[in-house]
Amino acid sequence: MTAEQTAVPIVAQSRPDNRRRAWSMTGLVVFLYIINYADKAVLGIIAQPMARELGLTSAQIGMVGSLFFLTFTIGGFFAGPLNKYLTLRWALLILAAAWSVVMLPLLISASLVTLIVGRMLLGLAEGPSSALMHTATYSWHPPNKRGLPGAFLMASGSIAKILLAPVLTFITINYGWRTTVAVLTVLGVTWMVCWLIGWTEGPYTGKAPKAEAGDADDAVASVPWRKILLSRTFVSCGALTIVVYGLSTVVLTWLPSYFERGLGYSALQAGSMLAIPAIVTLILLITSGFVTDRLMGRGASSRTVRIIVPCIGVLVCGIVLAALPLVDVPMLAVIALSIGYGAASMAFPLINAAISELCPPQQTAGTMGAFLATMAIGGLIAPYATGVIIDNAATPTAGYTLVFQVIGILAAIAAVAALLLANPDRDRRAILG
């Protein structure tokens, strides 16, 4: 019997081991995503003490947040080239090393200029990493089983808020914001050691031999990028995630400040209360990922599972946020915002999985990089616009609630548009046909 004849049985026999290996590798990527998210979120945690020390206005803090997402968007387009010329192992290691050190000059010379430069370099280094982390995770999971691992990736933000945000807030209050920045560098270096020791690439990358992957789609030839990027699914889902990502960046940059200045909680309470929306989001992300993967396994269409479900979540978010100005009890406002944010966050893993279906495996990193860079446009606008609105509002509370109301209305409109236009199954056939 030839090696070619025995290849498939060997894969089949080792499948349980492969699944355990797949989830251990997914856990390693989730660890990185937690650190990645903490690096993004730290500006919101240190914003108020840094603003008091450096004399920064809300508009300036918002500008720093938006400039981060400017370079983050630009960096996203480098995901494809990095994946082409480097292995996932070395590409992510280099990026993690870069974002672990770029904020360190701020510890020596704290100023608005140093803050801007550091956050822009951080955005540039983190830009390609999200697409590459999705590609690394997807390399261990076939297309019809990517909802749950994608949910764990996106749940990393919630895990960071639940586990790290209270700790980083405590460190900031008791030891200063500079210590918080240094702690994140140590976490980055720790992950790099774990990555070098533990990571191996999975079979669903488009680079592996067909027999190893066991997936006929691996033999599909590359297609013109315009067919992917101009498809109705890509465009409408891109518009939807721009709005949802805008909400996420407002939460990253401004939520602790909203809890403190807008709702009257103490600084320690405000930082710790990031765990409330994080817990809601974590529950909804994991539940939706598990349920939708089961539905896909039972024959449900990708449109039903990865378009209709997240669009309903974003629509719920839009309704809740649009009604937020009517809520005048602080804790009810926290709960309403948590439900709205959690419902919208379900969109990220499900729609990311839908977008990954549009292309051949070897074009996954480039497609995800372009999609995530498009999504990050929301981050270019939302943090700075929020700061301007707060500075010009009658009260901080009025400014924050107006921002959330506007985002809610835009989210509802984008959800309806995606419901009408997006269909991954239809567009995949058109693209590969």
C-alpha positions as CSV (number, residue, x, y, z in Angstrom):
1,M,0.0,0.0,0.0
2,T,1.4,3.4,-1.0
3,A,1.9,6.4,1.3
4,E,-0.9,8.2,-0.6
5,Q,-3.3,5.4,0.1
6,T,-2.5,5.3,3.8
7,A,-2.6,9.1,4.4
8,V,-6.3,9.5,4.9
9,P,-6.7,6.6,7.3
10,I,-3.8,7.9,9.4
11,V,-5.4,11.3,9.6
12,A,-8.8,9.7,10.5
13,Q,-7.3,7.6,13.3
14,S,-5.5,10.5,14.8
15,R,-8.5,12.9,14.6
16,P,-9.2,13.0,18.4
17,D,-5.6,13.8,19.1
18,N,-5.7,16.4,16.4
19,R,-8.8,18.1,18.0
20,R,-7.0,18.2,21.4
21,R,-4.0,19.6,19.7
22,A,-6.2,22.1,17.8
23,W,-7.7,23.5,21.0
24,S,-4.4,23.7,22.8
25,M,-3.0,25.8,19.9
26,T,-6.2,27.9,20.0
27,G,-5.6,28.5,23.7
28,L,-2.1,29.8,22.9
29,V,-3.5,32.3,20.4
30,V,-6.2,33.3,22.9
31,F,-3.5,34.1,25.4
32,L,-1.9,36.4,22.9
33,Y,-5.3,38.0,22.1
34,I,-5.9,38.7,25.8
35,I,-2.6,40.6,26.0
36,N,-3.3,42.3,22.6
37,Y,-6.6,43.5,23.9
38,A,-5.2,44.7,27.2
39,D,-2.7,46.8,25.3
40,K,-5.6,48.4,23.4
41,A,-7.7,48.9,26.5
42,V,-5.0,50.3,28.7
43,L,-5.5,53.8,27.4
44,G,-9.0,53.8,28.8
45,I,-7.7,52.7,32.2
46,I,-4.9,55.2,32.4
47,A,-6.7,58.0,30.6
48,Q,-7.9,60.1,33.6
49,P,-4.7,60.0,35.7
50,M,-2.6,60.6,32.6
51,A,-4.9,63.5,31.6
52,R,-4.6,65.1,35.0
53,E,-0.8,64.8,35.0
54,L,-0.3,66.0,31.4
55,G,-3.2,68.4,31.2
56,L,-4.9,66.6,28.4
57,T,-8.5,67.4,27.2
58,S,-11.1,64.9,26.3
59,A,-10.6,65.7,22.6
60,Q,-6.9,65.1,22.9
61,I,-7.4,61.7,24.5
62,G,-9.9,60.8,21.8
63,M,-7.4,61.9,19.1
64,V,-4.8,59.6,20.6
65,G,-7.4,56.8,20.4
66,S,-8.3,57.5,16.8
67,L,-4.7,57.8,15.7
68,F,-4.0,54.4,17.1
69,F,-6.7,53.0,14.8
70,L,-5.4,54.9,11.9
71,T,-2.1,53.0,11.9
72,F,-4.0,49.9,13.0
73,T,-6.0,50.1,9.8
74,I,-2.9,50.6,7.7
75,G,-1.1,47.8,9.5
76,G,-4.0,45.4,8.7
77,F,-3.1,45.4,5.0
78,F,0.3,43.9,5.8
79,A,-1.2,40.7,7.1
80,G,-1.3,39.1,3.7
81,P,2.4,39.9,2.8
82,L,3.6,38.9,6.3
83,N,1.8,35.6,5.9
84,K,3.2,35.1,2.4
85,Y,6.9,35.7,3.3
86,L,7.0,34.6,7.0
87,T,5.5,31.6,8.8
88,L,2.7,32.4,11.3
89,R,5.2,31.5,14.1
90,W,7.7,34.2,13.2
91,A,5.3,36.8,12.0
92,L,3.3,36.9,15.3
93,L,6.4,36.7,17.4
94,I,7.9,39.7,15.7
95,L,4.7,41.7,16.0
96,A,4.2,40.8,19.7
97,A,7.8,41.9,20.4
98,A,7.2,45.2,18.7
99,W,4.0,46.1,20.5
100,S,5.6,45.0,23.8
101,V,8.2,47.7,23.7
102,V,6.8,50.6,21.7
103,M,5.1,52.2,24.7
104,L,8.2,52.1,26.9
105,P,9.6,55.5,25.9
106,L,6.5,57.0,27.5
107,L,7.9,55.9,30.9
108,I,11.0,58.0,30.4
109,S,9.5,61.1,28.7
110,A,5.8,61.5,29.2
111,S,4.2,64.0,26.9
112,L,1.3,64.2,24.4
113,V,3.8,63.7,21.5
114,T,5.4,60.6,23.0
115,L,1.9,59.2,23.8
116,I,0.8,59.8,20.2
117,V,3.9,58.2,18.7
118,G,3.8,55.2,21.0
119,R,0.1,54.5,20.4
120,M,0.5,54.9,16.6
121,L,3.5,52.5,16.5
122,L,1.4,50.1,18.7
123,G,-1.5,50.3,16.2
124,L,0.9,49.6,13.3
125,A,2.3,46.5,15.1
126,E,-1.2,45.3,16.1
127,G,-2.8,45.9,12.8
128,P,-1.7,42.7,11.0
129,S,-1.8,40.6,14.2
130,S,-5.6,40.2,14.4
131,A,-5.9,38.7,10.9
132,L,-2.8,36.5,11.6
133,M,-4.2,35.3,14.9
134,H,-7.5,34.4,13.1
135,T,-5.5,32.7,10.4
136,A,-3.4,30.8,13.0
137,T,-6.6,29.7,14.8
138,Y,-8.4,28.8,11.6
139,S,-5.4,26.7,10.5
140,W,-6.4,24.2,13.1
141,H,-10.2,24.2,12.4
142,P,-12.1,23.4,9.2
143,P,-14.4,26.1,7.8
144,N,-17.6,24.6,9.3
145,K,-16.2,24.6,12.8
146,R,-14.8,28.1,13.1
147,G,-17.6,29.8,14.9
148,L,-16.6,28.6,18.4
149,P,-12.8,29.1,18.1
150,G,-13.6,32.5,16.6
151,A,-15.8,33.2,19.6
152,F,-13.0,32.3,22.0
153,L,-10.7,34.7,20.2
154,M,-13.2,37.6,20.4
155,A,-14.0,36.6,24.0
156,S,-10.4,37.3,24.8
157,G,-11.4,41.0,25.1
158,S,-13.9,40.0,27.8
159,I,-11.4,37.8,29.6
160,A,-9.0,40.7,29.6
161,K,-11.6,43.0,31.1
162,I,-12.7,40.4,33.7
163,L,-9.2,39.3,34.8
164,L,-6.8,42.1,33.8
165,A,-8.8,45.3,33.9
166,P,-9.4,45.3,37.7
167,V,-5.7,44.4,38.3
168,L,-4.4,47.1,35.9
169,T,-6.8,49.6,37.5
170,F,-5.5,48.7,41.0
171,I,-1.9,49.0,39.8
172,T,-2.7,52.4,38.1
173,I,-4.3,53.8,41.3
174,N,-1.7,52.5,43.7
175,Y,1.5,52.5,41.7
176,G,0.9,54.9,38.8
177,W,0.1,54.5,35.2
178,R,3.7,54.0,34.2
179,T,3.8,50.7,36.2
180,T,0.7,49.6,34.3
181,V,2.5,50.1,31.0
182,A,5.6,48.2,32.2
183,V,3.4,45.2,33.4
184,L,2.0,44.8,29.9
185,T,5.5,44.6,28.5
186,V,6.3,41.8,30.9
187,L,3.1,40.0,29.9
188,G,4.1,40.3,26.2
189,V,7.5,38.8,26.8
190,T,6.0,35.9,28.8
191,W,3.7,35.1,25.9
192,M,6.7,35.2,23.4
193,V,8.5,32.5,25.5
194,C,5.3,30.3,25.5
195,W,4.8,30.8,21.8
196,L,8.4,29.8,20.9
197,I,8.1,26.6,23.0
198,G,4.6,25.5,22.0
199,W,3.3,26.7,18.6
200,T,3.0,24.6,15.5
201,E,0.9,25.4,12.4
202,G,-2.3,23.5,11.7
203,P,-3.3,21.8,8.4
204,Y,-6.0,24.2,7.2
205,T,-3.7,27.0,6.0
206,G,-3.6,26.4,2.2
207,K,0.1,25.7,2.7
208,A,-0.2,22.2,4.0
209,P,-0.5,19.1,1.7
210,K,-4.0,18.1,0.8
211,A,-3.8,14.7,2.4
212,E,-2.8,16.4,5.7
213,A,-5.7,18.8,5.7
214,G,-8.2,16.3,4.4
215,D,-10.1,19.1,2.8
216,A,-10.9,19.3,-0.9
217,D,-11.1,23.1,-0.7
218,D,-7.3,23.3,-0.2
219,A,-6.9,22.5,-4.0
220,V,-8.8,25.6,-5.0
221,A,-6.8,28.1,-7.1
222,S,-6.4,31.7,-6.0
223,V,-9.0,34.2,-7.3
224,P,-8.7,37.9,-8.1
225,W,-8.9,40.0,-5.0
226,R,-11.6,42.3,-6.5
227,K,-14.1,39.4,-6.6
228,I,-13.7,38.9,-2.9
229,L,-13.5,42.5,-1.8
230,L,-16.4,43.8,-3.9
231,S,-18.8,41.0,-3.1
232,R,-22.0,42.0,-1.4
233,T,-21.2,40.0,1.7
234,F,-17.8,41.6,2.1
235,V,-19.1,45.1,1.6
236,S,-22.3,44.9,3.7
237,C,-20.6,43.0,6.5
238,G,-17.7,45.5,6.4
239,A,-20.2,48.4,6.9
240,L,-21.8,46.6,9.8
241,T,-18.6,45.8,11.6
242,I,-17.3,49.4,11.1
243,V,-20.2,50.6,13.3
244,V,-19.8,47.7,15.8
245,Y,-16.0,48.3,16.0
246,G,-16.6,52.0,16.5
247,L,-18.7,51.0,19.5
248,S,-15.9,48.7,20.7
249,T,-13.3,51.5,20.4
250,V,-15.5,53.9,22.3
251,V,-15.8,51.3,25.1
252,L,-12.0,50.7,25.0
253,T,-11.2,54.4,25.2
254,W,-14.0,55.9,27.1
255,L,-16.0,53.4,29.2
256,P,-14.0,53.8,32.5
257,S,-14.3,57.6,32.0
258,Y,-18.0,57.3,31.4
259,F,-18.5,55.3,34.5
260,E,-16.4,57.8,36.5
261,R,-17.4,61.2,35.0
262,G,-20.7,60.3,33.5
263,L,-22.3,58.0,36.1
264,G,-20.4,59.2,39.3
265,Y,-18.5,56.0,40.3
266,S,-15.0,56.2,41.8
267,A,-11.9,55.5,39.7
268,L,-11.5,52.0,41.2
269,Q,-15.1,51.2,40.8
270,A,-15.1,52.4,37.2
271,G,-12.1,50.3,36.2
272,S,-13.5,47.2,38.0
273,M,-16.9,47.6,36.5
274,L,-15.5,46.9,33.0
275,A,-16.0,43.3,34.1
276,I,-19.8,43.8,33.9
277,P,-20.1,44.2,30.1
278,A,-17.2,41.8,29.7
279,I,-19.1,39.0,31.5
280,V,-22.3,39.6,29.4
281,T,-20.2,39.6,26.2
282,L,-18.3,36.5,27.2
283,I,-21.5,34.5,27.9
284,L,-23.1,35.6,24.6
285,L,-19.9,35.0,22.5
286,I,-19.3,31.5,23.7
287,T,-22.9,30.5,23.6
288,S,-23.4,31.9,20.1
289,G,-20.2,30.3,18.9
290,F,-21.1,26.9,20.3
291,V,-24.8,26.9,19.1
292,T,-24.0,28.2,15.6
293,D,-21.2,25.6,15.1
294,R,-23.7,22.9,16.1
295,L,-26.3,24.4,13.7
296,M,-23.7,24.4,10.9
297,G,-22.9,20.8,11.6
298,R,-26.6,19.9,11.2
299,G,-26.8,21.5,7.8
300,A,-27.9,25.1,8.6
301,S,-26.9,27.6,5.9
302,S,-24.0,30.0,6.5
303,R,-26.4,32.9,5.9
304,T,-28.7,31.8,8.7
305,V,-26.0,31.1,11.2
306,R,-23.3,33.7,10.4
307,I,-25.4,36.6,9.0
308,I,-28.9,36.5,10.4
309,V,-27.9,35.7,14.0
310,P,-25.3,38.4,14.4
311,C,-27.4,41.0,12.6
312,I,-30.3,40.4,15.0
313,G,-27.7,40.9,17.8
314,V,-26.6,44.2,16.4
315,L,-30.2,45.3,15.9
316,V,-30.9,44.6,19.6
317,C,-27.8,46.6,20.4
318,G,-29.0,49.5,18.3
319,I,-32.4,49.6,20.0
320,V,-30.9,49.5,23.5
321,L,-28.3,52.2,22.8
322,A,-30.8,54.5,21.1
323,A,-32.9,54.3,24.2
324,L,-30.0,54.9,26.7
325,P,-30.7,58.6,27.2
326,L,-34.0,57.6,28.8
327,V,-32.2,55.6,31.5
328,D,-31.4,57.9,34.5
329,V,-30.4,55.3,37.1
330,P,-26.6,54.7,36.9
331,M,-26.6,50.9,37.5
332,L,-29.5,50.4,35.0
333,A,-27.4,52.4,32.5
334,V,-24.5,50.1,33.1
335,I,-26.7,47.0,32.6
336,A,-28.4,48.4,29.4
337,L,-25.0,49.3,27.9
338,S,-23.6,45.8,28.8
339,I,-26.5,44.1,27.1
340,G,-26.3,46.2,24.0
341,Y,-22.5,45.9,23.7
342,G,-22.6,42.1,24.4
343,A,-25.3,41.6,21.8
344,A,-23.3,43.5,19.1
345,S,-20.1,41.7,20.0
346,M,-21.5,38.4,18.8
347,A,-21.1,39.8,15.3
348,F,-17.3,39.7,15.3
349,P,-16.6,35.9,15.4
350,L,-19.6,34.9,13.3
351,I,-19.0,37.5,10.6
352,N,-15.3,36.8,10.6
353,A,-16.0,33.2,10.0
354,A,-18.4,34.1,7.2
355,I,-15.8,36.3,5.5
356,S,-13.2,33.4,5.8
357,E,-15.6,31.3,3.7
358,L,-15.4,33.6,0.7
359,C,-11.9,32.8,-0.3
360,P,-9.5,29.9,-0.9
361,P,-7.5,28.9,2.2
362,Q,-4.3,30.4,0.9
363,Q,-6.0,33.8,0.7
364,T,-7.4,33.7,4.2
365,A,-4.8,36.0,5.8
366,G,-5.1,38.6,3.0
367,T,-8.9,38.5,3.0
368,M,-9.1,38.8,6.8
369,G,-6.4,41.5,6.9
370,A,-8.4,43.6,4.4
371,F,-11.7,43.0,6.2
372,L,-10.3,43.8,9.6
373,A,-8.6,46.9,8.3
374,T,-11.9,48.0,6.8
375,M,-13.6,47.3,10.1
376,A,-11.1,49.4,11.9
377,I,-12.3,52.5,10.1
378,G,-14.8,52.8,12.9
379,G,-11.9,53.2,15.3
380,L,-10.5,56.1,13.2
381,I,-13.7,58.1,13.8
382,A,-15.4,57.1,17.0
383,P,-12.9,57.8,19.8
384,Y,-12.0,61.3,18.6
385,A,-15.6,62.2,17.8
386,T,-16.6,61.1,21.3
387,G,-14.0,63.4,22.9
388,V,-15.2,66.3,20.8
389,I,-18.8,65.7,21.7
390,I,-18.0,65.3,25.4
391,D,-16.0,68.6,25.4
392,N,-18.9,70.4,23.8
393,A,-21.8,68.8,25.7
394,A,-23.7,70.6,28.5
395,T,-22.6,67.8,30.9
396,P,-20.3,64.7,30.5
397,T,-23.3,62.5,31.0
398,A,-25.2,64.2,28.2
399,G,-22.2,63.8,25.9
400,Y,-21.6,60.1,26.6
401,T,-25.3,59.2,26.2
402,L,-25.5,61.2,22.9
403,V,-22.6,59.2,21.5
404,F,-24.1,55.9,22.4
405,Q,-27.5,56.9,21.0
406,V,-25.9,57.9,17.6
407,I,-24.0,54.6,17.5
408,G,-27.2,52.7,18.2
409,I,-29.1,54.3,15.4
410,L,-26.2,53.6,12.9
411,A,-26.0,50.0,14.2
412,A,-29.6,49.4,13.5
413,I,-29.4,50.7,10.0
414,A,-26.2,48.7,9.2
415,A,-27.8,45.5,10.6
416,V,-30.8,45.8,8.3
417,A,-28.6,46.5,5.3
418,A,-26.5,43.4,6.0
419,L,-29.6,41.3,6.4
420,L,-30.7,42.3,2.9
421,L,-27.4,42.0,1.1
422,A,-25.1,39.4,2.8
423,N,-25.0,35.8,1.7
424,P,-21.7,33.9,2.1
425,D,-22.8,30.7,0.3
426,R,-24.0,32.7,-2.8
427,D,-21.0,34.9,-2.9
428,R,-18.5,32.0,-2.4
429,R,-20.0,30.2,-5.4
430,A,-19.8,33.4,-7.5
431,I,-16.2,34.0,-6.4
432,L,-14.9,30.5,-7.0
433,G,-17.0,29.9,-10.1
